[in-house]
């Protein structure tokens, strides 16, 4: 399986789409941020299906991530990140997170601690442009809540945050959307774990974890919820917020309508402040089967963006939508963002990201034969579609800014 990454150059509403060369056919996941201190935006992209090498033997599906350093050119020097001990079909690079001087890479299919597909996350600290030996975190790592089970896929999603650790250190939220609630016979309900001070490598970690049964979300956990499928972190009015998606939750018994939970930082552990879904307080529309609310999440200023790629309209099945929800519910109801010319199975809202200048990028990977990315202005208005030149497939499946 191969992919390709592209860079949008120029003013956001009139950007040129340029292929990013020299990345080993990566493009499954992408994150942008500032790793070194040169003031230029750096980009990490991955190919979790890349073949690795261990002791002279090929390792299929080991995975790799590439760091592209910001500068005057879009294909400048790059750095490869790999697991120290590549494992077959671990899919290192399935998910990514980036913070100042730190990169996290998920390997959710790794047979960590000899437990099949239990998953792992790797944290790389950087000294300038030189990565240190990564820290490997599993559910059996001392101090990490929970325990590894077959098929958990810990590391499916990642987000750096500041939610309860030391004020100067960064925490890491890790999704495991296929974790089971074995005690009640529910499979793939999902869970999320926050590991505090993840980059300081303490003797033992501290953290907190939840599934839908452990928080008062108003929705009962069921098999196949996939809580933890998506994660996003943002700040507003001096507080940190973590959003966690469960796109296959059955809100009000409506199959796969989906929801997202919003947690707020406190002086202790984060606390749940809102359960968000179509029709919840401050959110317009009503839950419908297959909406998959919360499939993708991102913060944009004072709003949380929630992708609803399965939402349908009359004669436009699964054209998709994005809900822009005020973090502060007193600011009013959500704004629903749609394409005026949405088409069958566009899946608008499949991926989401905020750019440094306040725009939102919305993936529309099944638009036409190539896929597209929609640019949404901070002040609203109609989304503007951007298409790649030449042949492409599922352009927009992952976006970053």
C-alpha positions in Angstrom: 0.0 0.0 0.0 1.4 3.4 -1.0 0.5 7.0 -0.6 1.6 10.5 -1.5 1.8 13.8 0.3 1.1 17.3 -1.1 1.9 20.8 0.1 -0.5 23.8 -0.4 1.6 26.8 -1.3 0.6 30.5 -1.4 -2.4 32.3 0.1 -4.7 29.7 1.6 -7.7 30.7 -0.5 -5.6 30.5 -3.7 -3.1 27.8 -2.9 -1.2 25.7 -5.3 -1.0 22.0 -4.8 2.5 20.7 -5.0 3.6 17.0 -4.5 6.1 16.6 -1.7 8.9 14.5 -3.2 11.4 12.3 -1.4 9.2 10.7 1.2 9.1 7.1 0.3 5.4 7.1 -0.8 4.2 8.2 2.6 1.1 10.1 3.3 -1.1 8.0 5.6 -0.8 10.5 8.5 0.6 14.0 8.7 1.2 16.5 11.4 2.8 20.0 11.4 4.5 21.9 14.2 7.7 23.4 15.4 10.3 20.8 16.4 13.4 23.0 16.4 13.9 26.6 17.2 14.3 28.1 13.7 10.8 29.5 13.5 9.9 27.5 10.4 7.0 25.0 10.4 8.2 21.4 10.3 6.1 18.5 8.9 6.0 14.8 9.9 4.4 12.3 7.5 4.3 8.5 7.7 3.9 5.3 5.8 2.8 2.6 8.3 3.0 -0.1 5.6 6.7 0.4 4.8 9.0 -2.6 4.9 11.7 -2.4 7.6 14.9 -4.3 8.2 16.0 -6.1 11.3 19.2 -8.1 11.6 19.5 -8.2 7.8 15.9 -9.5 7.4 13.0 -7.6 5.9 10.1 -6.8 8.2 6.9 -6.3 6.3 4.6 -3.6 7.6 7.0 -2.3 10.1 6.3 1.4 9.2 8.3 4.6 9.1 7.8 8.3 9.7 9.6 11.2 8.0 10.4 14.6 9.4 10.7 17.4 6.8 12.4 20.5 8.3 10.8 23.8 7.4 12.8 26.2 5.2 12.8 27.9 1.9 12.1 24.8 -0.1 9.3 22.2 0.4 11.6 19.2 -0.1 14.6 20.1 2.1 16.5 17.9 4.4 14.5 15.1 6.1 14.9 12.6 8.9 13.6 9.1 9.2 12.0 7.9 12.5 11.7 4.1 13.0 11.0 1.8 15.9 14.2 0.6 17.5 13.1 -3.0 17.0 10.9 -3.1 13.9 8.0 -5.6 14.2 6.1 -7.2 11.4 2.8 -5.4 10.6 3.1 -3.2 13.7 2.2 -0.2 11.4 4.5 2.3 13.1 3.2 5.7 11.8 -0.5 4.9 11.9 -0.9 8.0 14.0 1.2 11.0 14.8 1.4 13.9 17.2 3.8 16.8 17.4 4.7 19.3 20.0 7.7 21.6 20.6 10.7 19.4 20.4 8.7 16.2 20.6 7.1 13.7 18.2 4.8 10.8 19.1 4.2 7.9 16.7 1.5 5.2 17.1 2.0 1.5 16.3 -1.5 0.2 17.1 -1.0 -3.2 15.5 2.2 -4.0 17.4 2.1 -7.2 19.4 3.3 -5.3 22.4 4.3 -7.4 25.4 3.6 -10.5 23.3 -0.1 -9.6 23.1 -1.4 -9.6 19.6 -2.4 -6.1 18.2 -2.4 -4.6 21.7 -0.4 -1.6 20.4 2.2 0.9 21.4 3.2 4.5 21.2 6.7 5.9 20.8 7.8 9.3 22.0 10.9 11.0 20.4 12.5 14.0 22.2 14.7 16.2 20.0 17.9 18.1 20.7 17.7 20.6 17.9 17.3 18.3 14.9 18.7 15.2 16.6 16.2 12.7 18.1 16.9 10.9 21.3 16.2 7.2 21.7 12.4 6.9 21.8 10.4 6.0 24.9 8.1 3.1 24.1 4.8 3.2 26.0 2.3 0.3 26.2 -0.7 -0.4 28.5 1.7 -2.6 30.5 4.2 0.2 31.1 4.4 1.0 34.8 2.0 3.7 35.8 0.0 3.6 32.6 -3.7 2.9 33.4 -5.2 -0.3 32.1 -3.7 -3.5 30.8 -2.9 -4.8 27.3 -5.5 -7.0 25.7 -5.5 -8.6 22.3 -6.8 -6.3 19.7 -6.9 -3.1 21.8 -4.9 -1.1 19.2 -3.5 1.3 21.7 -1.9 4.1 19.7 -4.6 4.3 17.0 -4.9 8.0 17.7 -2.6 10.5 19.5 -2.7 14.1 20.8 -0.2 16.0 22.9 -1.9 18.1 25.6 -1.6 19.9 28.9 -4.2 18.3 31.0 -2.9 17.6 34.5 0.8 17.0 34.6 3.6 19.4 35.5 2.9 22.9 34.1 6.0 22.9 31.9 5.7 19.3 30.6 3.5 17.8 27.9 1.0 15.0 28.4 0.0 12.5 25.7 -3.6 11.3 25.0 -3.7 7.8 23.4 -6.7 6.2 21.8 -7.4 2.5 21.9 -10.8 2.3 20.1 -10.9 -1.5 19.9 -10.5 -2.1 23.6 -13.2 -4.5 25.0 -15.3 -4.4 28.2 -14.9 -8.1 28.8 -16.7 -7.9 32.1 -20.0 -7.2 30.4 -19.3 -8.9 27.1 -18.8 -5.7 25.0 -16.2 -5.7 22.2 -14.5 -2.8 20.6 -16.1 -0.2 22.9 -12.9 1.7 23.1 -10.9 3.7 25.6 -8.6 6.7 25.9 -5.6 7.1 28.2 -3.8 10.3 29.2 -0.2 9.8 30.2 1.1 12.8 32.2 4.6 14.3 31.6 5.2 11.8 28.9 8.5 13.3 27.6 10.3 13.5 30.9 10.7 9.7 31.2 10.0 9.3 34.9 10.7 6.1 36.7 7.0 5.4 36.5 4.3 7.3 34.7 1.1 8.8 36.0 -2.1 8.9 34.1 -5.9 8.5 33.8 -8.1 6.6 31.5 -11.7 6.4 30.5 -14.2 4.4 28.5 -17.8 5.4 27.9 -19.0 3.5 31.0 -16.7 5.5 33.3 -18.1 9.0 32.4 -21.6 10.4 32.6 -21.9 10.9 28.8 -25.7 10.2 28.6 -25.0 7.4 26.2 -24.5 3.8 27.3 -21.5 2.0 26.0 -22.1 -0.7 23.4 -20.0 -3.0 21.3 -18.4 -1.2 18.4 -18.5 2.4 19.8 -14.8 2.9 18.9 -14.4 5.5 21.7 -10.9 7.0 21.1 -11.0 6.7 17.3 -10.2 10.4 17.1 -8.5 12.9 19.5 -7.9 16.7 19.4 -6.5 19.1 21.9 -7.0 22.9 22.1 -6.9 25.8 24.4 -9.5 28.6 25.1 -9.7 31.2 27.8 -6.7 29.8 29.7 -8.0 26.3 29.8 -7.0 23.1 28.0 -9.6 20.9 26.2 -9.4 17.4 25.0 -12.0 16.1 22.6 -12.5 12.3 22.1 -14.6 10.8 19.3 -16.7 7.7 19.3 -18.0 7.8 15.7 -19.9 4.5 16.0 -21.7 5.2 19.2 -25.5 4.6 19.0 -26.8 7.9 20.4 -30.5 7.4 21.5 -30.3 4.0 19.9 -29.5 5.5 16.4 -26.9 3.2 15.0 -23.4 4.7 14.3 -24.7 8.2 14.7 -21.6 9.0 16.8 -20.6 11.4 19.5 -17.6 13.3 21.0 -16.8 14.0 24.6 -15.2 17.2 25.7 -12.9 17.2 28.7 -11.5 20.3 30.5 -8.2 20.6 32.3 -8.3 21.2 36.1 -5.8 21.3 38.9 -6.2 17.5 39.0 -7.4 15.1 36.4 -9.4 16.4 33.4 -13.2 16.5 33.9 -15.9 15.8 31.4 -17.9 19.0 30.7 -20.0 18.1 27.6 -21.3 15.2 25.6 -21.6 16.4 22.0 -23.6 14.9 19.1 -26.2 16.0 16.6 -29.1 17.3 18.6 -27.3 17.7 21.9 -27.4 21.0 23.7 -25.9 23.7 21.5 -25.5 21.4 18.5 -27.9 21.6 15.6 -29.4 18.7 13.5 -30.6 15.3 14.8 -28.7 12.0 15.0 -29.2 9.8 11.9 -27.9 6.3 11.2 -24.3 6.2 9.9 -23.6 9.9 10.5 -20.3 9.0 12.3 -20.3 12.3 14.3 -16.8 12.8 15.7 -14.9 10.7 13.1 -12.4 13.6 12.9 -11.9 16.4 15.4 -10.0 19.7 15.5 -10.0 23.0 17.4 -10.4 26.2 15.5 -10.2 29.3 17.8 -13.1 29.2 20.2 -14.8 26.3 18.3 -14.5 22.6 18.2 -14.8 21.1 14.7 -16.5 17.7 14.5 -16.5 15.8 11.2 -19.7 14.0 10.3 -18.6 12.4 7.0 -21.5 9.9 6.9 -24.2 12.6 7.1 -26.7 12.4 4.2 -29.0 14.8 2.5 -31.8 14.3 0.1 -30.4 12.5 -3.0 -26.9 13.0 -1.6 -26.0 10.0 0.5 -23.0 10.4 2.7 -22.0 13.8 1.3 -20.8 14.7 4.8 -20.7 17.8 7.0 -18.7 19.5 9.8 -20.2 20.9 13.0 -18.4 24.0 14.3 -19.4 23.9 18.0 -18.6 26.8 20.5 -16.5 25.5 23.3 -18.4 27.9 25.6 -22.1 26.8 25.2 -23.3 30.3 26.2 -22.0 31.5 22.8 -24.9 29.9 21.0 -25.5 26.9 18.8 -23.2 25.2 16.3 -22.7 26.2 12.7 -23.1 23.4 10.2 -20.5 23.6 7.4 -21.4 21.8 4.2 -20.5 22.0 0.5 -23.1 23.7 -1.5 -22.6 21.2 -4.3 -22.0 18.2 -2.1 -22.1 14.9 -4.0 -22.8 11.3 -3.3 -20.2 9.7 -1.0 -18.0 12.8 -0.8 -17.4 12.1 2.9 -16.8 15.8 3.6 -15.4 15.9 7.2 -13.3 12.7 6.9 -10.2 14.6 8.2 -9.8 18.0 9.9 -7.0 20.4 10.7 -6.4 24.0 11.7 -3.8 26.0 10.0 -1.5 28.5 11.7 -3.3 31.4 10.2 -6.7 30.3 11.5 -8.2 28.5 8.4 -9.6 25.0 8.7 -8.8 22.2 6.3 -11.5 19.6 5.6 -10.7 16.4 3.9 -13.1 15.3 1.1 -11.3 12.1 0.0 -14.0 10.6 -2.2 -14.9 13.7 -4.2 -14.7 12.9 -7.9 -11.9 10.6 -9.0 -9.1 12.2 -7.0 -10.5 13.5 -3.7 -10.3 17.1 -2.6 -9.5 19.4 0.4 -11.9 22.2 1.4 -10.5 25.4 2.9 -12.8 27.1 5.4 -12.2 30.8 6.3 -12.1 31.7 10.0 -15.0 34.1 9.4 -17.2 31.5 7.7 -18.4 31.6 4.1 -18.5 28.8 1.5 -15.7 26.2 1.7 -13.4 26.4 -1.3 -12.3 23.1 -2.8 -8.8 22.4 -3.9 -7.9 19.5 -6.2 -4.5 17.9 -7.0 -3.1 18.1 -10.5 -2.9 14.8 -12.4 -3.7 11.4 -11.0 -4.5 10.9 -7.3 -6.6 8.8 -5.1 -8.2 9.8 -1.8 -6.5 13.2 -1.7 -7.6 14.7 1.6 -7.7 11.5 3.6 -5.3 13.2 6.0 -4.7 16.9 6.4 -2.5 19.0 8.6 -1.6 22.7 8.9 
